[in-house]
Amino acid sequence: SLDGQSVALELQAALEAIVQPLRAQTPAHRSGQWREVFGRTRLWAPVEEAELAHVQLLDRPGVVARVASTSFIATLPTDRRDDVLGRVRALVTDRPEPIELPYVCELFVWQRLP
């Protein structure tokens, strides 16, 4: 059987499978493009990086609202958005609450150069 963390990661993967095809050209942190911009400037210098684990606890409607609040989901035509959110509802309908959504918060400290 799956432990709690595995179940949460399984849910994250299933949610990602629903939303990823809709992402299109929406900028995302994970692309790393922001690093290129900072790397080309002489205005800032990196100081420190850290990763912090975080678990968001949500009820079923909260998971649906979390997905709905994503910019590229919120701007879909109503019928398409309703379909996506219906798929999310079906995914969480039998899950015990609170539902855990694990994240890694990446912290980047930069110093403005003189």
Secondary structure, 3 states (H helix, E strand, C coil): CCCHHHHHHHHHHHHHHHHHHHHCCCCCHHHCHHHHHHHHCCCEEEEEEEEEEEEEEECHHHHHHHHHCCHHHHCCCHHHHHHHHHHHHHHHCCCCCCEEEEEEEEEEEEEECC
